[in-house]
Amino acid sequence: MVEFFKTVDGRITEVSEFTEGCWVNMVHPSSDELEQIAQAAQVEEEFVRAALDPEESSRVDTEDEQLLMIVDIPMVEKSSVEDGGQMFTTIPMGIVVAQNAVITVCLEDSIILRSIAEGAVKGVHTSLKTRFVFQILLRIAGRFLKNLRMIERDFTRIEKRLYDSLKNEELIQLLGLSKSLVYFSSSLKGNEVTMEKVLRGRVLKLYEDDRDILEDALIEVRQAIEMANIYSNIMAGTMDAYASVVSNNLNIIMKVLTILTIIMTIPNIVFGFFGMNIGEGQIPGDWVWWMPLAITVVGCFFAWWMLKKKNLD
């Protein structure tokens, strides 16, 4: 899919074809679309194709007044309808700054770029290429922070259910969130290095107002890195602690069942003894039922008292 946008009268508007100063948004483009845009924008086709590799890491590359910036963006991988849990991952997004346009390339449609295309971001001017690129980076950093807060919310919800849990479901969900944090931390560090390289002004001409936007984005990236590290440490400790809690809860249940088994063994022994060794007529009829019952009650009470005395009840 290929979309063309351009700022007209202060508002970002979708246009039908490639024009000077436009923004080209490409989502999982075909080979023909890549070739067409590369020719129209007069950029290397490898630059446009680079972000389509899901294993591509964050980096900056320049060649013949063309800039390729690859940054990782957060994505929701899947959502569980039953418990509302979510899994997060990151995918690379390419930003190509050509002489006459800005091109973004990604394997999936992102809410970051979609919000810009729908006019949710104020002050967007596609013809001001440097500022536009930095506004995208600022939105990416903000999305990381928002998703980290979503992870923290899911973690709190799962933590409340862990107190009485004896199953592995909650621990598996925590493991998924921990995996998401690892992805986020790795991607954020790569984005930080890329932004710092751009901030030095060697790969892209910086203007004073544009520098402020990039510095804000860099600050948010560093905040996200710190949040990801904190959440990872808390989650790792929580998973270890609640693994012990689950094991302890299971031990308590086994203890209760063992105590009940011991107490219920006494009636079996007493009635089994009387049933096998007392014949008909050897005990007066009035005592046939009350004697074993009385012995059973006394025996059960004595067993319970002994267990309580040893703090085993």
N, C-alpha and C positions, 0 to 999 in steps of 0.2 A: 504494500500500500504506500502510495506517495501522495503527500498533501503539500500545498503551497500556501503560505500565509505572508501577509505584508501589512505593515501599520499604515492605515489610511485615516486621516483626520483624527489622529491620536488614539485610534482603536485598531486592534489587530483584526484583520479580515482575511477570510480565505479567498484566494484567487485561483483562477483556472489553470494557469501555466506559469512557467518559470519567468521571473522578471528581475530586473536590477534591484538589489537591496531586499530581496525576499528571504523568507525562511522556508527551507525544504525539510519536511518531517517525513522520514522513511521508516516504516515498520515492516520488518521481515520482507524486504524488497526482493524481487526476482532479479535474475542476471540481466535481463533486458532493461529493467528500471534502473539498475545500478549504472549500466553503460550509458543510458540516456542522460541521467543526471550528471554523471562525470563529464560528459561532453558539453552539456549546457553550462555547467559551472566552471569548466576548464580546470579540473582537478584530477589528480591521479586516481584511477579506479581502485587501486589498492588502499588508498586512504578511506574511501567510502565503504569498502568491503571489510576493513579490519575489525570493526565492532561486531561483525556477525559471527565471530568465533567466540563461543561461550566461555572459553578458557582464557581469553585475552585479559591481560592485567592492565591496571591504570598506568598511563604513560602519556608523554607529549612528544610529538615528532613534527619537524618542519622541513619543507623542501620547496624551493622556488616560490617564496612568498605565500605558501600554503601551510596551514596549521592543522594538525590532527591532534585532538585531545580525547583520550579515552578515559572515562571515569565509570566507576561502578555505581549502580543505582539500586535501591531496595525494592523488592517485589514480594507480594504475598504468594507463597507457593501453593498452599492449599488451606482450606478452612473446613473444620468439622462442624457439621450442622447440629450434631447432638449436643456437644458441650461448648460450642462457640470458640474452640481453640484454633489457633492459627500457626502456620509455619512460615518462616521468612527466609528469603534467600537474596542473592544479589546477582545482577547480570550486567555486562558491560554496555555502555552507550558511547557512541562515537560522535564527536562534535568537530566538524570540518569547517574551518574559516577560510573561505575563498575570497577572491578579490571583489566579487559582486554578490555574494550570498553567504548565508550560514546554513549548514546542512547537519541535521541530526539523524543518526542511524541507530536502530535498536531492534532486537529480535522480537520484543513484545511491546504492545502499546502501554505506555506508562502514564499514570495519573499526574506525574510531574509535568510532562509536556502537554498533556491533555488540558490541564488547568490553564496553562499559558495560551493554548490555542482557543479556549473558550472565553478568554478575556478576564479570567479571575485574577490575573496579576496586573497591577496598575503600572503605568509608566514604561511599557514595553515598546521599544522602537527597533524593528528588525533591521533598519538601515544603519543603526549604531551597533556594529557587529561586536565590538569588544564589550560594551555594556550588556548587550543581549546575552552573550556567552556567560558573563559573570552572574547575571540574573538567573540563568539556568542552574549554575553551580550553587547559588544561594538556595534555590528551591530544592535541589538535591539534598543539601545539608539539612534543611528543615524537615524533609521527609524522613531522613534517617532518625532525627530526634523524635518525630512523631511515632514512628514504628517502634523505637526503643521504649517509649511510654506505653505503647500497646503491649509489648512484651512484659513490662513490669506489671501491667494490669492483669494479664493472663497468669503470671507467676503468683500474684497475690490470691487470685481466685483458686488456683490449684493448691496453694499452700493451705487454705482453709479446709479443703477436702481431705488433706493428708492426715489430719489429726485422728480420724476414725477409720482410715483406710487400711485394708489388709490386702489390697490388690496391687498389681504392678502398673495399672493404667496411668495413675498420676505420675509415677516416676518416669514412665516412658514419655509422657507429655513434657515433663521437665527436661528430659534429655533432648527432646526436639527443640525446645526453647534455647537450651544451652548451645546446641549446634547452630542455631540461627545467630546467636551472639558471636560465635567464632567467625562466621561469615561476615558479619557486620564489622567486627573489629579489624579483620584483615583488609576488607575493602576500604574502610575509613582511613586506615594508615596509608594505603596506596593513594587514595584521593588527596590526603594531606600533602604527600610528597609532590604530587602533580601540581597542586595549587601553589605550593611554595615556589616551585620552579617557574610558574607563570608570574607569580608576584615579583620575582626578581627582575621582570621586564625584558628578559632576553629572547623570549619566544613570541611575545605579543606586545604591541605598543600599548602602554598604559596611560590613561588620563586620570587626573586627580580624583574626580567623582567616581570613576570606574574602580579605582584602587580601593576606595572605601567599601564598595560592594564586595569586592573579592576578599578584603580583610574580614568583613562580617561573615562571609561564607567560611573562611578559614577558622574563625573563632568558633562557629557552630560545629564544624567538623571536629575540632579538638574537644569540645564539650561532649559530643557524641562518643568519641573515643573513650573519654573518661567514664561516661555513663555505662558503656558496654563493658569496660573492665570491672567496674563496681558490681554490675549485675552478674557478670560471670563468676566473680568470687563469691557473692552471696548465694548464687544458685548452686555452685559446687558444694559449698558447705551445707546447704539445705538438703541436697540430694543425699549426702553422706549421713546427715543426722536422721533423716526420715527413713532411710533404709534400715537404720537401727531401730527406729520407732516401729516400723512394720514388723520387724523380727521380734521385738519385745511384745507387741500385741498378740502375735501368734503364740508366743511362749505363755502368755497369760491364759489364752483360751485352752491350750494344751494342759495347763495346770488345773484349770477348773474341771475339764473333762476327766482328768486323772483322779481328782478328789471325788467326783461323782461316781466314778467306776469303783473306787475303793469302798465307798459307803454302800453302794448298791450290791456289792459282793456279799455283804453280811447277810441280808435276807436270803440270798441264794444258798449260802452255806447252812443257815439254820433250818430253812424249810426242806432243803435237800437231806439234811441229817435226820430230821423227824420223819420224812417221807420214806426213807430207806430202812430205818432201824426201829420204828415204833409200829407194832402191828395193831390190828383192830382189837379193841377191848382191853389193851394193856394200860391205857390211861382213861380215867373217867371221861365220859362224853363232854362234860362241861369244860374240861381242860384241854381238849384236843386242839381247839383253835386258839385259845387265849394264851397258852404257855409258849408256843413258838412265836406268836405275835409279840408278847411281852419281851421275850429274849431278843427279838429283832430290834424293837424300839430301843431297848437299853443298849444294845450293841452299836446301833447307828449313832445314838447320842454320845456314847463313849468315844467312838471313832472321830466324830466331829469335834469333840472337846479336846482330844489329843492333837488333832491337826491344828486347831485354833491355838492351843498352847505353844505349838512349835511355829506359829505364824505362817502356816502353810495353807490357810483357808482363803 
